[in-house]
Amino acid sequence: MTKLKWRAAARTDAGCQRQRNEDNYYVSPDLRVFAVADGMGGAVGGAKASKLAVEAVEKQWTDNPPPQNGRSDIQKWLLETVNLANQSVWQQAEEDASVRGMGTTIVVGVQSEEALEIAHVGDSRAYLLRDGKPVLLTNDHSVVQEMVRAGRLTEEQARINPYKNLITRCLGHEERVEIDHTPVELKARDWVVLCSDGLPTVLRDEQIGEVCAEHEEPEQVCEDLVKLTLDGGAPDNVTVVVIQYLDEASDNGSK
């Protein structure tokens, strides 16, 4: 099996219609842990919730970094980390009346030598881009996507549905939260994009795949994805973390 290298980049923008950016992201210094969080609960609460969530991920990486090997051990670390992030947001909302009711979505990836373990809550997403073709790895926890999965709406109808931002699950609203887990086997020339819902609100999945196929560097992909979203009106904050996978013979700044 070819040993993989990877490199990553990230970018966030408030968008064209929001005064404040309520998204936050985290990329660990060893390029093994990646997170995107999209807050809700008012301008102050939303930004605080997403910040608390990614800070909890960062603290866990600092105090108790994920195992280097062992898929089950990595999965256990990942789920524990997301639970800690939920606890952090929930406890602050319980203690501070000014941000009561705040919450945040989250998508977190933890990298091993050949796979990315992904956990998510809410409608922040993870995509795999392979040979220019996008595969959505996560299922949105939202009213509209539940209707799509039940066959009551098409994907096109979902894009313009007035309730498309109404989520059914997030961090911080309950002491315990149900977390979805997705393992992804990877190969050289794959890309993974973690993003807040501000990206797919504007760009179709095929456009995300085309951007990855056009570039050689994750920084370029981040730049173009955010630019295209802004050019499309960006009604929401937009955040992307882009991971590029290379074979071991490839070079330059990769893990």
Secondary structure, 3 states (H helix, E strand, C coil): CCCEEEEEEEEEECCCCCCCCCEEEEECCCCCEEEEEEEECHHHHHHHHHHHHHHHHHHHHHHCCCCCCCHHHHHHHHHHHHHHHHHHHHHHHHHCHHHCCCEEEEEEEEECCCEEEEEEECCCEEEEEECCEEEECCCCCEHHHHHHHCCCCCHHHHHHCCCCCCECCCECCCCCCCCEEEEEECCCCCEEEEECCCCCCCCCHHHHHHHHHHCCCHHHHHHHHHHHHHHCCCCCCEEEEEEEEEECCCCCCCC
